[in-house]
Amino acid sequence: MEKYEIIVLLFWFLVYLFLHSYLIYPLTIGLLSLLKKEIDLTDGEKYEVSILIAAFNEEKVIENRIENIAKLRYDFSKLEVIVGSDGSFDKTNEILKKLSEKYKWLKLKIYNSRRGKSQVLSDLVKVSSNPILTFTDANSIFDENALIELLKFFKDFNIGGVCGRLILNEPINGFNKSNQEKFYWEYETYLKKYEGKLGILIGANGGIYSIRKSLFTEIPVDKAVTDDLYVTLSILKKNFQFKYAYNAVAREEVSREIKSEFKRKIRFSSTNFQTLALFKDLLFNRNILLSFAFWSHKVFRWFMPFIMVAGLVLNFLLRETGDLYSNIFILQICIYAFSIIGYLLSLFKIRIPLITLLFFFNLTNIALLIGFFDFIRGKQKSYWESTPR
C-alpha cells in the first residue's frame, strides 16, 4: 500500500461520517418513515395525567406558566399539576402558594435545599397520582390543545412515550441575532418528527413530553445526566416506542445572549456524554433501526469535533498530493476564517446569514469538545443556574 493510501481512506471515511450525520441520515430517516402507516389516534382527554415541573428561582415565569396550564382544553378533574421548587430563594414559592389557593389541581413540593432537577423530578414522580406523566419546564408555554394532542398516542400500548413539538421564538428585545439556535432546532424538529413516526425518537425535549408512569426509571443523582434524554432512552431500552406528536405544541424563547447559549451547550454536551455511557448497550441493540438512529443522530454528532479536527489534519497532509485535496483544504480554512468573522460580528450583534450560521455551527462543536473534557474530568454538575430569561 502506497504512503498516502491509508490517509486517503481515513480522510474520506471522516468526510462520509460528516455527510452521514447532517445529510444522509436525515434523508434516510425521512424515506424510511414513508413506509410507516399513520396510527389511529383516539381522544386524548380520557386519560388521567400528572404534569410535573421542577423549578428553581422562576419568579419571572412561573405564574405565567401555571396560568397557561389553567387555559388548557382538558378535563381538570383528570389532571394534577405538581411543582417542585428546588431550593428557590426568590419569590417563586410565594407565587406558587397563592396560585395553589386559586387552583385546587395545583400541588406544591417545596425543598429547602438545592438538589438538582433529576432528584426533584424523581421525587415528583413518586408523589404523582396518575398513570400518565407529562414533563414540562417552567418557561414553556403550551398551546391550548397541546395536552390532548400529546396523549392521543397512548391508545397503543406499545407506545411508552410521546414528545411534543417545541417551537423556539427569538426574543424581541436585547436579542443577539448570532444565536442560531432557532434554525438548529428546526433541523432537530425534522429529525424528531420522522424518528417519532418510526417509534424510535432519540431524545424528547424537556419542554413537552409524556410517558407511562409504569415505565419511569428513576433518574440517577450520583451522575449528572440529561434528564429528558435519560428518560427517553430508558423507555426505548424496554422495547417500547417513543412517538412524536407534531400537533402538540409548546413554545419557548431562546437565550438572548450567545454566551448564555454557549454555556448551556457545554452543560448539555457534558451530561449527554454521561448519559451515553449509561446506555452504550443501545449502540448494538436487537432493534437495528434504533441503533442506527442512536449512532447517526447522537453519537456521530457528539464526536463531530474530533471528526472535524482529524479531517483538517489529514487534509493538511494530503494537500500537496493533488488539486482536489488542496482545494478542500483551502475551503476548510475559509470556513473557519468566516467563523471567526462571524464571532467578531456577534460582538456587535450583527447577523450575516451564512457567516453567522458557520460561526454558530463551529461554536456548537467547540461546546461539544469542552463538554466532552468536562465529562472526562468529572466536572458535570447535577444542577446549574437557569439560562437567563
Buried (B, 14 or more C-beta within 10 A) or exposed (E): EEEBEEBBEBBEBBBEBBEBBBEBBBEBBBEBBEEEEEBEBBEBBEBBBBBBBBBBBBBBBBBEBBEBBBEBEBEEEBBBBBBBBBBBEBBBBEBBEEBBEEBEBBBBBBBEEBBBBBBBBBBBBEEBEBEBBBBBBBBBBBBEBBBBBBBBBBBBEEBBBBBBBBBBEBEEEEBBBBBBBEBBBEEBBEBBBBBBBBBBBBBBBBBBBBBBBEBBBBBBBEBBBBBBBBBBBBBBBEEBBBBBBBBBBBBBBBBBBBEBBBBBBBBBBBBBBBBBEBBEEBEEBEBEBBBBBBBBBBBBBBBBBBBBEBBBEBBEBBBEEEEEBBEBBEEBEEBBEBBEBBBEBBEEBBBBEEBBBBBBBBBBBBBBBBBBEBBEEEEBEBBBEBBEB
